[in-house]
């Protein structure tokens, strides 16, 4: 059950925002084989100048259309699985018009004790939800 934050500079249409969100979700579903309805995204638009994403010394320039992603998910996936996910997200976002240099992604892992889906219970710990298997 990844929780995905998507931060963009204001100016995209609702359809473009939805396409970005769906592209990221579909990449995660395909690579990590999570259920389709494990869809938890936060889309936030920021005024121009409120997102800063330079090249970190890699020698390329980003446009003003950067898409910053944070993926919070269960620990345990292999380095290869993560790299495959990054490549799949890059491909999927390219398909909806986001340039490769405009994609920035931070990946954060945690454990079953770090999630509640409501009612003040950690459902992975109580057994109400099965802890996702690592891919």
DRENRO-54575 format. One record per residue: x, y, z of N, C-alpha, C in turn; residue in one letter; residue number from 0. Coordinates in steps of 0.001 Angstrom, whole numbers. Each point is the difference from the previous one (the first is absolute). Layout:
<sites>
     n.px     n.py     n.pz    ca.px    ca.py    ca.pz     c.px     c.py     c.pz  rest   nr
        X        Y        Z        X        Y        Z        X        Y        Z     A  NUM
...
</sites>
This chain:
<sites>
     n.px     n.py     n.pz    ca.px    ca.py    ca.pz     c.px     c.py     c.pz  rest   nr
      830    -1174        0     -830     1174        0      872     1233        0     X    0
      472      384    -1131      761     1245      -23     -907     1221      172     X    1
      534      984      697     -601     1331       66      890      883     -855     X    2
     -586      662     -991      773      777     -960     -381     1472      102     X    3
     1010      830      169     -173     1454      -71      524      455    -1350     X    4
     -784      814     -665      393      549    -1290      -95     1514      109     X    5
     1136      668     -150       50     1454       93      376      568    -1362     X    6
     -777      972     -452      224      638    -1294     -211     1507      146     X    7
      539      747     -946     -269     1431      -81    -1388      186     -597     X    8
     -760      929      534    -1368      264     -469      -10      333    -1483     X    9
    -1099     -362     -639     -167      331    -1407     -427    -1176     -859     X   10
      106    -1201      525     -462    -1164     -760    -1510     -123      141     X   11
     -615     -578    -1003    -1444     -216       38     -322    -1174      937     X   12
    -1243      -80      468     -404    -1160      810      244    -1316     -733     X   13
     -180       -6    -1307      228    -1212     -785     1480     -389      -10     X   14
      881      997     -113     1436     -275       28      423     -538     1365     X   15
     -526      598     1068      324     -479     1344     -468    -1439      190     X   16
    -1202     -297     -459     -528    -1353      119      834     -988     -822     X   17
      447      420    -1177      827     -868     -841     1339     -297      677     X   18
      591      994      642     1256     -211      728     -218     -987     1132     X   19
    -1047      216      781     -302     -888     1118     -249    -1428     -480     X   20
     -822     -160    -1026     -315    -1335     -524     1254     -674     -547     X   21
      856      748     -688     1220     -589     -551      888     -559     1108     X   22
      158      768     1069      814     -462     1128     -646    -1217      643     X   23
    -1302       62      219     -699    -1127      637      109    -1266     -845     X   24
     -238      128    -1282       70    -1178     -870     1399     -605      -13     X   25
     1028      833       55     1370     -508       65      218     -794     1287     X   26
     -499      523     1112      154     -705     1281     -785    -1309      -22     X   27
    -1217       15     -505     -819    -1221      -78      729    -1056     -834     X   28
      530      411    -1145      679     -951     -881     1286     -550      612     X   29
      804      860      569     1299     -444      516      -95     -719     1345     X   30
     -876      477      876      -69     -569     1344    -1185     -948      180     X   31
     -820      -89    -1029    -1144     -913        9     -919      230     1204     X   32
     -242     1277      286     -935      359     1059    -1405       37     -598     X   33
    -1031     -105      831    -1368      104     -530     -266     1388     -587     X   34
     -796       54    -1030     -373     1258     -662     -551     1014      990     X   35
     -784     -455      972     -645      928      941      918      437     1139     X   36
     1244     -443       17      994      550      926      520     1299     -616     X   37
     -889      960      -78      272     1250     -724     -149     1143      993     X   38
     1135      498      511       24     1083      975     1002     1046     -463     X   39
     -502     1068     -624      855     1058     -529     -422     1351      565     X   40
      975      833      227     -222     1383      393      612      861    -1095     X   41
     -821      744     -711      479      884    -1062      -46     1427      517     X   42
     1137      678      -57       82     1365      508      603      895    -1062     X   43
     -673     1091     -273      515     1017     -911      610     1129      820     X   44
     1101      527     -506      710     1074      678      138     1188     -943     X   45
      -16     1222      539      227     1173     -856     1381      -72     -647     X   46
      133      652    -1135     1296       62     -688     1074      467      971     X   47
     1138     -638      -42     1112      359      873       -1     -701     1338     X   48
    -1034     -799      303      -87     -664     1298      523    -1430      -13     X   49
      371     -513    -1164      680    -1292      -99     1403      262     -530     X   50
      985     -528      674     1379      146     -446      548    -1396     -240     X   51
      447     -258    -1225      557    -1308     -344     1123      220    -1000     X   52
     1212       90      517     1137      183     -886      527    -1369     -429     X   53
     1146      -45     -635      468    -1255     -606      891     -840      913     X   54
      299      432     1192      840     -737      956     1393     -298     -559     X   55
      452      797     -952     1326     -191     -569       55     -971    -1167     X   56
    -1140     -372     -549      -33     -962    -1101      132      651    -1369     X   57
      -49     1329      -50      263      692    -1240    -1172      174     -939     X   58
    -1190       62      512    -1156      266     -854     -880     1050      660     X   59
     -865      591     -779     -909     1028      496    -1418     -553       28     X   60
     -736      368     1012    -1418     -346       87     -809     1199     -495     X   61
    -1201     -279     -479     -889     1083     -405     -828      420     1210     X   62
     -920      900     -209     -913      397     1070    -1111    -1009      219     X   63
       41    -1109     -736    -1070    -1004       80      425    -1231      792     X   64
      897      188      961      483    -1129      794    -1150     -688      739     X   65
      101    -1318      110     -944     -812      779      828     -652     1104     X   66
     -293      373     1245      721     -556     1138     -885    -1046      667     X   67
      556    -1205      137     -752    -1123      550      646     -466     1300     X   68
     -835     -365      952      453     -687     1203     -856    -1251      106     X   69
      662    -1139       92     -704    -1268      147      331     -558     1373     X   70
    -1023     -187      816      127     -592     1327     -579    -1408      -86     X   71
      800    -1017      326     -470    -1372     -181      686     -943      980     X   72
     -503    -1220       50      560    -1024      878     1423     -344     -407     X   73
      848     -192      984     1380     -392     -273       46    -1462     -468     X   74
     1114     -337     -606      232    -1394     -352      156     -277    -1481     X   75
     -222      993     -844      160     -245    -1436     1480      100     -372     X   76
      375     -778     -982     1403      -45     -417      397     1289     -715     X   77
     1296      216      -74      522     1139     -752     -439     -106    -1447     X   78
       38    -1203     -554     -429     -201    -1385    -1467      383     -186     X   79
     -861     -391      948    -1430      342      -99     -186     1510       20     X   80
      745      683      847     -106     1455       71      481      643    -1302     X   81
     1113     -477     -520      513      562    -1253     -976     -251    -1145     X   82
     -620    -1169      -18    -1013     -286    -1024    -1178      951      139     X   83
     -397      291     1253    -1098      940      218      374     1393     -504     X   84
     1195      463      311      422     1328     -458      -55       89    -1524     X   85
      495    -1034     -672       -8      -16    -1464    -1427      -24     -539     X   86
     -860     -769      639    -1393     -100     -455     -730     1330      208     X   87
      242      667     1123     -614     1313      238      505     1000    -1043     X   88
     1289      -10     -279      556      881    -1028     -702     -232    -1333     X   89
     -150    -1254     -379     -657     -336    -1261    -1459      455       10     X   90
     -704     -280     1096    -1422      351       89     -209     1507      -34     X   91
      824      742      718     -148     1453       -7      388      591    -1352     X   92
      971     -596     -662      330      431    -1355    -1197     -140     -925     X   93
     -797    -1030      236    -1188     -230     -803    -1091     1032      188     X   94
       77      772     1082     -988     1066      225      652     1381      -90     X   95
     1192       47     -624      609     1288     -313      962      575     1012     X   96
      434     -784      988      973      508      975     1396     -427     -457     X   97
      865      979     -201     1362     -277     -457      803     -692     1100     X   98
      908     -865     -402      811     -755      947      767      860      978     X   99
      520     1135     -475      755      879      891     -895      730      994     X  100
    -1310      -65     -205     -938      683      903     -616     -934     1032     X  101
      545    -1202      135     -505     -959      987     1007     -110     1133     X  102
     -464      254     1205      826     -152     1206     -794     -867      954     X  103
      617    -1080      510     -726     -955      840      808     -324     1247     X  104
     -650       81     1149      579     -452     1256     -803    -1193      493     X  105
      670    -1046      447     -622    -1267      373      260     -241     1480     X  106
    -1055     -168      794      124     -157     1440     -668    -1301      415     X  107
      749     -827      733     -546    -1277      461     -327       53     1488     X  108
     -966     -795      377     -376     -138     1403     -554    -1400      212     X  109
     -590     -252     1165     -473    -1341      315    -1486      -49      285     X  110
     -529    -1198      251    -1432     -170      208     -532      778     1203     X  111
      865      283      951     -418      747     1189     -209     1484     -294     X  112
      378      442    -1185      -36     1414     -346    -1247      427     -767     X  113
    -1010     -871     -123    -1185      309     -795    -1266     -220      807     X  114
     -944      918     -174    -1375     -221      441     -911      446    -1133     X  115
    -1018     -783     -250     -950      304    -1074    -1315      522      561     X  116
       11      341     1269    -1174      563      655     -317     -738     1297     X  117
     -866      588      762     -512     -567     1250     1060     -143     1092     X  118
     1143      664     -162     1023       -3     1038      699    -1331      194     X  119
      -13     -856    -1015      647    -1306      104     1060     -140    -1088     X  120
     1050     -718      331     1038     -336     -982     -412    -1336     -626     X  121
     -767       67    -1068     -640    -1185     -567      972    -1083     -443     X  122
     1218      353     -378      980    -1030     -329      398     -774     1257     X  123
       17      665     1151      372     -666     1245    -1161     -782      605     X  124
    -1221      514     -166    -1160     -703      566     -413    -1197     -840     X  125
      518      -91    -1227     -369    -1100     -888    -1180      312     -905     X  126
     -577     1221      120    -1116      374     -867      444      105    -1446     X  127
     1278      339     -204      590       35    -1338     1235     -872        4     X  128
      225     -651    -1124     1197     -817     -163     1165      912     -368     X  129
     1136     -200      639     1191      779     -334      392     -354    -1420     X  130
      168     1018     -869      356     -281    -1395     1318     -767     -114     X  131
       29     -932     -905     1231     -741     -265      941      873     -812     X  132
     1262      -72      297     1002      734     -777      119     -627    -1378     X  133
      190      846    -1012      168     -522    -1363     1451        5     -396     X  134
</sites>
